[in-house]
Structure formats: structure tokens, C-alpha cells
């Protein structure tokens, strides 16, 4: 429970009135969910300003307000700060510092949410484990997650995202992790991070705020990442991999359209839900985390079996006799390659069909990276590639010149859905993928109808 004094100390704010014995069970930034006695922080975002909702917060009996704009006629204490978003982060950092528990921070260009879900489920076998809700991995979501920490929690697993320089350092300093998980370095968010080297610097900044003698768990199959991790001194390092040598290595990986992936680690059998072979990397990271907590094989295996695929991340659906791989949550070059690898590896009766929309936030590298994906696709056993958007037209153009694969580009989503429904037949498998703002989930919904 936070007190008014704690809040003032953490934010270094100026309070309109000093009142003793004021405390808060919850901190809210949303008047739709605020409860009597909460502290309301007037967050200013890109599309909203919490200062416009202060009257509603007061009507809901908020006990105090944090603001960076002058408020007239307020009957509760107002703590004035320079920036309410940073004030939220400062409060979360202070609150985190009150707990001496293992805190694992997870970042990378691919697989963050899936890895978070596996690790949290495994660690929950030891006791209550706090985990980021959905993809609460930014400067708002991370502090809100940390503020949920309470005395019951035995561990915490926090996902960290980024789209510009400095994001991860800001959040890592707030989280104070005892362990860092690095899932991979790829060409993502290049509009803000410029190039792959910029992505690497940003991701590796997590280690700057890792507690002394902390642990780095990383993807050994990413050779670029492996070289970067080896330069980090003073930490325990655990490598996890499927293809390369690793301390925790998955062997005998077998996936199918039965929504299960089987593999072994040190000759022990494991199983996870889904169809994506690359999900195994997330699972073995969780296995290594569970082992560090001295959890038994049975506890770990039972836990990872119970984790369903996250929404829009290689979810298997079936409609009209066709298997749909819904990977519509987001897309970058690394995740696209992993997705098409899964499509190519599946043993199916019919054809393998790939439906791709634009990979966004790639800046000046967009044309080059879409063409590189086209080259990659041309070398896989895929029967058809349908594209949608602006950048993916380059994929179609390349495949028409250099491949025998059937391909067509669409600029209209409804036309894509109509033609896909008429072309895909019973026994086929269709992968649907694209960046978040391309809304490829509508293609999944349209096909299923």
C-alpha cells in the first residue's frame, strides 16, 4: 500500500496540501475502472489527455491526483510533477525496490510474449508469479504491471518492448531485473532504431541494469546475439537453442497439425501446444528458468503443456477443411522467416499457401528486407504466395521472375479474402501474417465465415 508521502518522495512532486495518513490501494490512469480511494494519474498520451478526465476521477472519489497542469477547485491533494508519464514510472520503480524477489525481464525482436507466458507458467509452480498482462511492454504497461506486485508474489516476469532508442534502458532501470532473457536480434522498428546494430544496442541495454551476479538467458541459435552476450562480464549465462550448441538444447523437435510440438531436452520428453517449431525456444527458456528455481521435471513439463498459443501467434484454426495458421499479431523479417519455416515443415495432404501483408516500421530498409524475404520464400516448398499492401508487391514481383510458385498481389482486402476462399481447398494449409496495423486478422475472420 502506497502512502501520499511515498508518492511525493518517489516523484519529487509538489503537493497542493499536506495530509497525514493518506494511503492508496491502487493507482489508476483510467476513469472507467477507477475505484473509491484510488490515486489518479492524469496521463497525457498521443490520442488522449487524462487531465480532461480529472472531474470524472473526483466524481469516482479518487483520494488524490497527480497532474502536470494546474487544476482549479480540487478538494483532494494534487501532486504536481513535470511529466505524469515519468511520474508513473518513478512510482513503479520505487514500488519495485520494496521487494526482494527474482524479477525476470524479457526482450527481443521475436517471441517476447510467448516466452513470457511460458516462463510465468513454469515459475508459478513455485508460488504466485506476477506477469505482464497481454503485451503490456511499454512505458505505460510496464509500470502498471510493477504496481501490481504484492507480498504474495514469489517472482515476476516482465516483458519489455521498444520502438526507439532509450526505451529499454528506461524500463530496465525501473524493473531492476535479477535475470535478463534475450530472445533474438532482428530487423524490427528500424524507423526508430535505424538498423540491426541499433536494434542490438537497444536490446543489449537491458544488461546495463541487470543486478550484480544476475543471469542472462539467451537464444544461442542467434549467432549475432551470442557474440554480444559473450562480451557481457560478471553475469551467469545460460544458452538455449535448437540448432546450435547450447547449455539447454532441444532435440528431436517434431510438429504437426495436431496442435502439439514434441521435443527432448537431455533425453527427457517435453510437449507444448501449437504447431510452431520455434515455440520450442520459448519453452526451453522456461525450462532453464524452472531449473534455476530447482523445480522438478514433472512440474516444468506439466506447466509448459498448459500454455496455449497467444492470440494471433501461430494459432491453428480449421475452416472449410483448410488449416489456418493465424500469425496476425505482428510481423518483422525474423518472425516472418520463423512463420514460413513452420509452414514449410508441416506434413500436410494439400498445398502450402502463404498470405503476407506488409512488414512495417522498417524505415529505409523496407524495400531491401521485403525483397530478402522473397528470396527466402523462393527456396522453400511453398505452393502459393498471396501478398497484400504496398511493400509486399516486391515479394510478388520477385517470385514471378525467379520462382514457379503461384503468386498474386492484392491492394483490396475483400478481394484477397474472396479469392483465397475460392482457391484454398480441403487439405490445404494457409499461413496468414502481417504487421499489426495491416489488420490481417480480418482476413482470418473473412475466410472462416
PEZIFEN-V736841 format. One record per helix or strand of 3 or more residues. SS is the DSSP state (hx for helix, st for strand). FROM is the first residue (numbers start at 1). TO is the last residue. If there is no record, write none. Layout:
BEGIN
SS_FROM_TO ; SS_FROM_TO
END
This chain:
BEGIN
hx_4_11 ; st_39_41 ; hx_50_59 ; st_64_67 ; st_77_80 ; hx_84_96 ; st_102_107 ; hx_112_123 ; st_129_131 ; hx_141_146 ; st_155_159 ; hx_167_175 ; st_179_182 ; hx_190_193 ; hx_196_209 ; st_215_219 ; hx_223_230 ; st_236_241 ; st_248_255 ; st_260_265 ; st_268_273 ; hx_279_292 ; hx_297_305 ; st_315_319 ; st_322_327 ; hx_333_345 ; st_352_357 ; hx_363_378 ; st_384_388 ; hx_393_402 ; st_406_410 ; hx_413_423 ; st_429_433 ; hx_436_438 ; hx_441_448
END
